[in-house]
Amino acid sequence: MTVVSAGDRARAGRQLLALGPLLAASGLALGIALAEESAARPAGPGEARLAAAMPPVRRRDFLAGRCAARRALGAAGLPVGEIPRDGRRPVLPDGHPGSISHSGGLAVAVVAARQRCRALGCDLELRGLPPEAARLVLSADERRRVMDGAASPEGAAYRVLAAFSAKEAAFKACAALLPASDAPACLLDLTVRRVPGGFLARPAGVPGCPPLKVRVHPVGPGVFSWAAVRARPT
């Protein structure tokens, strides 16, 4: 597994924070946390029980993610407290939508008031994904479209990583948006198409489901992706 250096982690953190105004313009709040921070600890007995059952590396990432989510909640002026989970999905206070991701010792979270947003998904990838792994997450047509015209092996690898991250963000948003019978079961159940600034993602086999715009940003040695579905007007 690729090790993310402290310098790359710090650079990624700065670049994530610089995205705050862009996210805020869409009604989203951002929080980040480092796994080694003293603040990355359980907020109550529920999180402590969950963390205690995890192996050390997973526990570290879990607690950093919860810390990042509480920072995002605070930045949004929303209630801050313990964040349990439903399966693998975090359950934020008062049903507000949010998403958490972590990579290379850095955690990031985005949240929104439920009046602004129905579903969110984000993904952070600071470790590379080799082009040969593309077949695990992209169909043959997607591989052709994503990698066509790449100027170098490094460029092809970045495109694969961006598509993978976009699918991860869309997968999380779809899990919160769609009934379990329609939500994608794996990344290959989503199709993605490159557009300026990111990708359009659509669950395969769900007629009438509008595409999700997933925005992708280079951060540190990798990428950060996010997708937000606005609340319906009342």
N, C-alpha and C positions, 0 to 999 in steps of 0.2 A: 504494500500500500504506500502511495506517495505521501511523504511527510511534508506538511505545510510549515514553512519557516515562520518564526516570530515576526520577521519583517514583512512577509507576504500577508500574514494574518492582520497585522496592524494596518497595512495599506488597504486591505479589503474592508476593514472596519471603517476607515476614513471615507472610503468611496461609498459605502452603504449609507453612512450618515449624510453624505452630500445628496443622496437621493430623497431625503426627508421632504423637502419642499415639493418635489414632483409627486410623491405619494400623497402628501397633504392636499394637493390640488384635486385628487380623486377621493378625498374624504378618508384617507387611511393614515394611521399613525404607525411609526416604526420604532422598534427597540432592538438593541443588540447587547450581547454579553459575551465575555470570554469565559471559557470553561474553568480557568484557574482563579477566577474572582471569588473573594470571600462572600460576596452577595449571592453567588450561585448556590443556594442551599434551600431546603424545603421551607415552604411558607406555612406549613401546618402538618398535622398528623397524617392526613390523606396522602399528600405528596411524599412524606417520609416513608410511608408503607410501600408506595409504589417504587420509590428509589431503592429501598432496602432489598427488593427482590431482583434487582438488576445487577449484571456484572459491572465492574468498576468503570470501564470506558463508556458503556451505555448510560450508567448512572450520572457520570460527569456531563454528558451531552444533554440528558434529560433535564437536569437541574439548571444548566445554562440556558436551555430553551425556555424553561418556566420563568427564569429571571428576565430574559429578553421580553417575554410576553407581558410580564407585569410592568416593565418599563414602557412598553407600547400602550398598555391600558392607561397608565398614568399620564402619558403624553396626550392621550385622547380625552382625558377628563372622565374616564369611565371607572367603575368600581374595580379595585385591585384586591385580589385575595388568592386563595388556593385555586389551582387550575387542574381539576381532575381530567379524566379522559373517557371517551366512549370508543372502545376498541383501541385504535391508534390515534384517534382524533382528539385534540385538546378541546375541552368544554369550558369556554370562558364565562365569567360571571354574567348573570342576567341574559344569557343567550346571545351575547354579541358575537359576531363572526370574527374569526382570527385564524392564523396559520403560523406554524413554527417550523424552522429548518435549522440544521447545523452541519458544519463541515470543517474539518481541520482545526477543531478547538474554538471555533467562533459560532455563536448562535444568533439568529435573527428572527424577528417576529413582526407580523403586520396585523393590525386589528382595525375594526371600524364599528361605529354605532350601528345597531341593527336597523335603524331608520334610514341609514345611508346605503347599506350593502346587504345582499342576501347570502353571498358566499365569497370566500377568499381562498387563494392558494398561493404559496410562495415556496421557492426552492433555492438553496445556496449550494453551489458546487465549487469547491476550491481545489479539488484533486482532478486530474485529467481523466478522460475516458478514451481509450484507444479506438481508432477507426474500426478495428475488427470487432469491437463490441457493439457496433451499430446495429447488427442483425438482431440483437437481443431486445432492442427498443424501437427499431424502425422497420417498417415494411420495405420490400424491395423497391417499390415506387418512391417511398419517402427517402430512402438512402440515395437514390439517383437524384432526386430533386434537391436534397440538402447538400450533397457533396459535389454536385455538378459545378464545375468552374472554380473549385478551390485551387489556389495558386501553389500550394505546398502541402506536404503531409501535416505540418503543424496547423495550417489553415483548415484542412479537412477535419483534424481532431477537434479543433475549436467548434466547428459547425456541428459536429456530432454531440459534443458536450452541451452546446446551446439547445439543440433539439431535445436532448434527454432532459435537461433542466426544465424546459418549457412543458414537456409532457408531465413531469412530476408536479409542477405547479397546477396545471390543468386538471390532473388526476385528483388532487386535493380539493379543488374548487368543485369539481363534478360530484365528488363524494358527499359534499355538503349541500349540493343543489338538487341532485336527482334522487328519486327513490332507489332503493337498493337493487331493484330488478333492472333498472336502466343504467346505473352507474358502472363505469368501466371496471373490470376485474383486474386488469393489468395494463401496462403502458401500450401494448400492441392493440388494445381496444380503443385507443385514441389515434386519430389521424392529425398530422400537423402540416401546415403549409407556411413557408417563409413569406413574411410581409415586412415592410419597413418597420424597424424597431423591435421585431420579434417574430411571433408566429400566430396563426389562427389555428386553434385546436377544436376538434369536434369528436364527440363520442361516436364510434362506429355503431350502426344499427339502431340509432335513436332518431327516427324521422321527426323533422320539425324542430329539433334542438338547435338553437342558434349557435354559431361558432363563438368560442371564447377568444378574446384577444389576450395573448400572453406577451408581456413586455420583458425583454431580456437585456440586461446591462452587464458589461464586463466589469468585474471587481477583482482586484488582486490577480492571482493566477487563474481565476475561473470566471464564473458568471453567477448573477442573481436574477431570478425570474419571478414574476408575479402576475396574477390574474384576479380581477375583481368583477363581480356581478352586482350591478346596482339594484337597490330595492325598487319594487314597483311603485309608481306614484299612487298616492292614496286619494 
